[in-house]
């Protein structure tokens, strides 16, 4: 690498100098990936001209103060082009050439194979293709509707990933909301991982699709710097959400690999890399200081929001029948007294009761319609800007958004999610509406918190608690109304449980949550009539789980019956067994869960048919005790 003094480029630099920067970005992309022995240099080479023009002339960003709320946002949806992004960081002076060359893709270092927010200039983790535009829309909504900031959002998207439906969900919402400060750049380089992309270089087809979703399309030669500059000037005029469709060449600038298949995701061998750097005119040391963020008046900041501003939560009398989804909505509306709390709905708010928040705080209520992936992406974007989003839909429909939830954990953001209408308990609507996989899905997410209240009082307390739980938290809410079990003010610490029935001579422990807790309580009465003393545990916190209470029950009663309105895989039963495995406890154990394919029916019919009703609980307890005594 050259040791001469760097040449500084800025908004007034000639396009010939910007081209030299693009060549530097290409050379550094090649050098870094070859040094690492892995990476995606050819995918980086195609977009280098686009990024060189953007960062010198259009991206209003303070690289020394990335938290400046007036600064633009840049998202690499094609996260595999990380060599290009990191070469850009080097060109700004944010990282050194030594860091780029010796730490990229190496263990224990921050320049990972795909970008993550461990870097202060990265908002969200990308690499699961089709997500970056969706996150950009979420950030754009937060910037305009919540922060009232002049910041713009720029997203670099690959052409292959436009086969993902989530891209078009996002552009539909960009058009619907008229996000005129949102710009996506599609790098149409024709070649995907295995061969040509679906549309190859049919840029007109891309443009028609973009326009059909209510966005402005600008088709451009992605290697004509003057045309790129003109397109980005138009895109940044604040008139309409814009997609720049740029025809490019994969591997541009390196003749041996340009527009040739078989090079995706492969570093150039050292001999080809050496020739490539020479072809790109060798090492340079150009530095960029692009346009500064505007000097804006102070914008709304969630960091300034009081964290103790929640209104008095709703009260419920013991014995009243209230659905936990109803209590969730009322608690969420009360929680809206905190100005950092926002709510998102996927057009089921009248059923989930998320709309209760919308009625009380319409300026912080966001309707994504039936687009669950975009709902989670919007929540992530708002969390990036420091807000506390609550995203709500039926538990069954959250499975569609699982990859966005998985990646949200990689981004290390904090969001609260509520899934309602879970299990066979919902009744006649049938299996397509029954969330029977959600506990497994949410438990598997790194660092998640999974909560399952059984009455209105616990649902209220846990809904409010989620506002201060870091990471991805999930609350499972039941459709039907069941008796309130706890008095107002009862505490429900995350990671805890409640022992609702117990005595000195308990013979078996019944463990449930949600509807099955009420079935356990009914089974307790039936067993008591038979002279069998049972303990009943409300396992309202599934993750983290109350290992101490479970271990005590296993030790003192030596027999556990776990009942859940969920498939057996990954649910409450396996959570209990995993917890007990850490203690060495080996009680007699029965696990009642939904194993068959349910149909329509009444709640009582479906609970009984699934083998999780009070009758089956009572029978399982008797069988365990008979076996134990034998």
N, C-alpha and C positions, 0 to 999 in steps of 0.2 A: 504494500500500500504506500502511495506517495506520502512524503512528509512535508511537502510544501504547504504554505499558508492557504487555508481554504478560501475559495471565492464565494461571496455571499450573493444569493439571488433573492429577489423579492417581486412584488406585484408589477414593478416597472421594468423588469428584466425582459430583454428581447426574446422572441420565441426561439431563436437559434440557441440561446443559453438554456431555455427550458428543454429543448431537445437534448442538449448535452446532459442535463439532469436526468432525463428519461434514460439515456444510455448508461449513466452511472447506476441508476436503479436496476437496470437489467444486469449490468456487470456484477453488482453486489448480490443480486438474487442468485446468479450462477455461482459466485464464489462461496456464498454461505451454504448453499445446499450441497455443493461438492465437498466442502470441508466437513459437513455433518455426515455425509454419506447417505443422505435421504432428503426428501423434500419435493417440491413441485415447481421447479424453475420455469418450465415452459408456460405454465398457467400464469406465472408472474410476468413473463416477458410480454405477453399480449396486452396487458393492462397498464404497462409502464407509462405510455404517452398520456393516457387519461389521467393517471395519478400525478404525473409531473405538472400538467397544466392546472389540475385542481389545487394542489398544495401550494403552488407559487402565486396563483392569481385569484382563487375563489374561496378556499377554505379559511374562514375567519376563526383562527384558533391561536390561543396562547400556550405554546408548548411548555412554558415555565410554570403556568398556572392552569393545569387542565380542568380544575374545578370551577373556573370562571363560568357562571351561569349564562353569560351572553355568548359564549363560544360555540361554534358549530360542533356537530357530532359526525364522526366518520365510522361507518360500520363495514367491515369486510365480510359480507355474507359468504363469499367464496373464501372461507378461512384457510383453505389449503394454499392460497397464494400468500401465505405468511412471509416468505422471503421478500416479497415486494413491500409488504407493510413494514417489516423491520428495516428494510433498506431506506424507506421513507423516514422512519424514526432516526436512523443514523444521519440522514441528510439534514434533519432539524437540529442535530446535536443532542437529542434526547438520549441516545445510546452511542457507544463508541464502536469503532471498527473492530476493536479487539473483542468486545462483547458479542458482536454479530458473528465473528469468525470462529470464536472458540467456545461459545455457549449455546448456539442455536441447536435445538433439538437434543441437548445433552441433559442428563439426569441432574436434578436439583437446581436448574436454572430457569429463569423467567421467560426466555424466548422459546416457548414451547412450539410443537409442531403446528398447532392451530392456536390463534390468539385467545387469551383469557384475560379477565380484569385484574390478574395479578400485576399487569402493566397499567399504570395510571392513565394511559391514553386510550385504553380499550374499555368500552362501555359494557359489552356483553361477549360471552364466549360464543364462537361460531365454529363451523366445521360440519355440523349436521345440516346438510344443504337444504335450502328452501326456507330458512328461518330469519335471515338477516333483514330482509325487507319488512317482515312482520314486526321485528323488534324496532326497526326504524319508524314504523307507523306509530307504535306505542310511545316511543320517545317523542315523536313529533306532537302527539296528542298532549303529552305531559307538558312539553315546552309551551305550547300555545294556550291550552285550556287551564292549566294549573299554575304554571310559573309566569305566564305572560311575558316570555322572553323573546328577544329577536333572533335567537339561535336558529340555525337551519340544520337539516339532517341530510347527510349524503350516504348512500349505500352502494357499494360495489358488489354486483351480483354476477354470477357466472351464467352462461347460456344453458348448460345442462340442467341446472337446478330449477329452471323455469318449468320443467316437467312436473314439479311438485305443486299440488293444489294450494298449499299454504301461500305460495307466491301470489296467486290470484285472489285469494281471500284478502290478503294484505292490500293489494292494489285496489280492490273493490272498496275497502274502507278508506284508503287514501283519497279516492275519488268521492266517496260519499261525504266525508268530512271536509272536503276541499282543503286538503293540507298543502297549501301553496308554498310552504317552506320545506317541503319534502322532495328530494331528488334521488332517483335510483339510476345507476349506470349499469347497463347490461353489456358485459364483455362477450360479444358474439364472435368467438374465435373458432367456431365450427366443430372442433374436436373435443369429444368427451374422454372418459376413461378407457372405453372399449372400442371406440370408433367415432364416426360422425354423430353429431347431436340430432335430435328429432327434426329441427327446422334448418339445420346447417346455417348457411348465410342468407336465409330468406328474411332479411331485416324488415321488409314490408309486412310480413305475417306477424312478426313481433309487434310492430307498430299498431296494426289493426286490433290485436288483442288488448294492448295497453289502452287504446282509445275506447274500446268497448267497456272497459271498467272505469271510465270517467276520468282518466288521466291524460295529460298531454304527452305525445310522443315526438321525439326529435331523432331522426335517423342521421347518422354521421359516420364518416370514415374515421375509425378509431386510431389512425396513425397520422392524420392531418391535423397538426397542432392548431392551426388557425381556425379550422372548422370546429375542433373541440372547444377552443376558447369561446367562440361565438355561441356554441350550443350551451355551454355552462353559464354564460352570461344571461342567455334567455331563460334557462332553467332556474336561475337564482333571482328572477325578477319579481317573485312573490305573487305571480298571477294565477298559478295553477300547480297542482302536484304534477311532477314531470318525470318521465322516464327517457333517458338518453340511450338509444339503441345504437351501439357502436360496433361496426364491423371491424374485426381485428384478425390478426394472424397469430395462432398459437406458436410460441417459440420465436416471435418477431425479433430480428436483429442478429440471429445466429443461423446462418445459412444451412448448417448441417442438420438442424432439427426443425426449422420453420415449416409449419403446415404439414408435418410428417406425423403419422400415427405411431403408436408404440412408445411414446416418450412421456406419457402422463404419469406423474408421481415418481419420476426417476431423475436422480441427479445426473449431471453430465459427468462422464468419466474425466479424469484429470487432464488427459491430453486434449479432449474436445473442449473442456472448460478453459484451458489455457488459450486455445485458438479462439474461443468465443470472446473472452475478455479482450484479446487483441483486436478482434473484429469490431468490438464495441468501443474501440479507441482507448483501451487500457484503463488503468485506475485513474480516477479523478477524486477530488475532494471539494465538491460543491456543497454549500450549505444553503438552507432555505429559511427565510423569515417571511412567510406569507402575510396576507392581510390580517390585521388585528381585529379582535371582536369589537363591535361597536361600543362606545361609551353610553350604556343604557342606564336609565334610572333604576333604582333597586327593584328587583323582581321578587315575586312571592317565593318564599323558600320554606319547604317543609321543615328544615332544620330549626326554624324559628317558632314552630308550632308548639304550644304547651302540651306536655304529655299527660297532664292530670286533668284535662278538660272534659272527660267523659261525663255526660249527663247521668242522672240517677237511673240505673237500669230498671227495667220493668220488674214488678213483683208478681208472684204467683202464690196462691194459697195451696197448701198441701191438700191433695185429693182432687183438685180441679183437673180436668182433662185438657191438656194442651200439647200440640205437636211440637217436637223440637225444632222443626223448620220454621214454625211460627215464632217461637222464642228467639231463634237465630235472627230473623228479620227485625224483630223489635229491638234486640240488643245491638244489632248493627246500626240501626237508625239512631239509637242513643249514643253509640260510639262515635257517630259523625260529629259530635261536639268537638272532637279533635280534628283540626283542619288538615292534618296530614293523612287522614283516612279517606280512601276513595273506594268506590264499589263498581264492579263490572258484572254485567248480566249477558246471558246468551239466549235472550228472548223467552225465558221461562220464569221471569221475576215474580209473576203473580202466583206461581206455584211454589217457588223456593222462598218467597217473601223477601228476596233481595230488593224488590221494588219499594219496600218500606223505607229503605235508605234514600231511594230516588225521590220519594215524595217529600222527605224532610230536607234533603240536600241535593237538589237537582243539578247544581253546578259541578258536583263531584261524582255524578252517576253516569256511567258510560254503557251504552247499549251496543253490543257487538253483533247482535242478531245471532242466527244459528251458525256460528263460526267459533267453535270452542278453541281451536288452535290460536286464532287471532285474539280471543279473549285472554288467554294466558300470555301471549306475546305482548299485548297491551299492558297487562299487569306487570310483566317484567320491565317494560320500558318505563312505567311509572315508578317502579321500585328503584330503577337506576337513578332516577332524579330525586330519590329520597322520600317518596310517598309510601304509605302503607296500604297496598291494594288488597281488597277482598274480592275474589272471583268466584262466582256461584253458578252452578248448573246441576242437572241431575247427575248422580254419581255414575250412572251407566255411560253417560256421554263424555265424561272426563277421560275415558280410555283413549278417545280420539286425539287428545292433546298430550298424551303421555310423554312423547319425545320433547315437547316444549318444557314440560315440568322437569324432565331429566336434565335438560340443558340449563334450565334456570338454576338448578343446584350447582352445576359447573360454573355458572356465572356468580355464584355465591350471593344471590339476591334474597331478599326477604319478601315473601308474599303469603297471604292466607287464602286457602281454597276451601270451599264448602261444597260437598256433594250430597244432594238430598234424594229422596225417593229410592232408598237403598233396599236391596233384598227382596225376597218374595213377599214381604209384608205389604207391598204396595197393592197387591190384589189383582183386580181384573185386567189391568193393562197388559199383562203378559211379560214374557221373558226379555223382550227387546228393551223394556224400560227398567229392568231390575238390575241395579248395581250389585253384582256378586263377585267382582274382581278388584274392587277399588282399594280395599285394605291392603291386599298384596301389592298392588301397584304403588301405593303411597308409602308403605313401609320400606319398599326397596329403594326409594330415592335417598341419596346420601344426605345425612343430617336432618332428615325430616322429622316432624312431630305429627302424630296421628291420634286424634281425639274422637270419642264416640259417646256423647251424652245420652242419658236415658230419660231425662225429664227436662221440663222447661227451666228449672232453676240451674241445673248443671249446664244446660246449653247456653244460657245467658252468661254464666261465669266464664265458660271456656271460650265463647265468642270474643268476649272482652279481653281475655288473657292472650289470645292469639296476636293482638296488636303489639305485644311486646315480646313475642317469641321470634328469635332470629332463625332465618332459613325458611324452608318450605313447611308450612303447617297446614294440616288438613282436618276438617271437622265433618264427621259423617252424621247426617240428620235423617230422621225417620219421617215418613209421610203421615202416619196416623197419629191421633191424639191419645195420650196415655196419662194416667194419674201423676200429678206432681208428687215427688217423693221427699223433697228436701225443702226446708224453710228458707225464706229469703235471707241472704247473707252467709249461707253455708259456703265454706271455702273448698275450692277444687284445684289444688296445685297440680301443674303439669307433672306427670310422672307418678301421680298418686292413684289411689283407689278408695272405695268405700266398702266397709263391711256392714251390710244392712241387717243381717240376722246372724246371731252367733250365741253360743252357750258353752258351758264348761265341758259338756260331753258330746260335742259335735262329732258325727260319724262320717260325714261326707260334705264336701264343699261344692256348691253350685256357682259357676262363674259365667256371667253374661254381660251384655252391654246392649243398649238400644232396646229393641222390642224383646230380645231374649232375656233381658234382666227381669222384665215384668212376667215372663213365662217362668223364670226361676223362682220368683216370689210366689207365684201360684203353686208351683211344684213343692215349695217349702211347706205350704199349708197342707197339701195332700200327704206329704211324707210325715208331717207332724201328726196327722190323724191316724197314721199307721204306727206311731211310736218311734219314728226315725228322726233323729235330730240332725238338722242340716245347717250349714253355714252358707250365707249368700254374699257374694262379692260383686260389686259394681265396678267392672274394669273399664272405667271411662277413659283412661289413658293407655292406649295400645302401644305407643312408642313415644317417649320412653315408658317402660312398664314398671309396675311396682313389684319388683322381685322379692322384696322383704315380706310383703303381705302374702304373696303366693307361696313362698317357702314356708312361712309359718303355717299356712293352711295345709300344705302338704305334710308337714311334720306332725301337726296336731290331729288332723282328720284321716290322713293316709289314703284319701280317695278324693279325686277331683272329677267333676263333670263340667266340661267347657261346652257352651252352646253359642252358636253364632249364625246369623242370617247372612251367610257368605259362603263361597266355596271353601272346602277345607284347606286348599293350597294357599299358603301365605297369609292366612287370616289370624284370628285370635288364638285358636288352638295351637298353631305352630309358634306364635309369639310366646305363649305360656310355656310350652315345652322348651323353647330356646332359653327362656329366663331360668327355668328350673335346672337346666343342664349345667348352668354356671354354679349352682349350689350343691350339686350332687344328689338332689332329691329325686326319688323314684317312686312316687305314689302310684296307686292304682289309678288308671286314667281312662276316661271316656270322652270322645270328641264327637259332638253332634253338629253337623253342618249340612249345607245344601249340596248334595252330590248328583242328583238327577236333573233333568231338564224340566223346569216348572212350566206350567201353563197359566191359564186364567182361572180365577176363582175368588172366593172371599179370603180375607186375611187368615181367618181361623182354619179354613180348608187348606190353604197353601202352607201354613206353618206346620200343620199336622202331616200333610203329604210329604213335606221335606224332612220330617223326622226331628223337628226342633221345637215342637210344642210342649206344653207342660206335661202332657201324657207321656211323651217320649223321654222327657227329662226324669220324671219319676221312675219310669221303667229302667233307665240307664243307671240311676242311683241304686235301685234295688239290686240290679245285676252286679254292680261293682261290689256291693257289700256282701252279697251271697258268695261271690267268687273269693273275696278277701277272707271271709269266715271259713270257707272250705279249705 
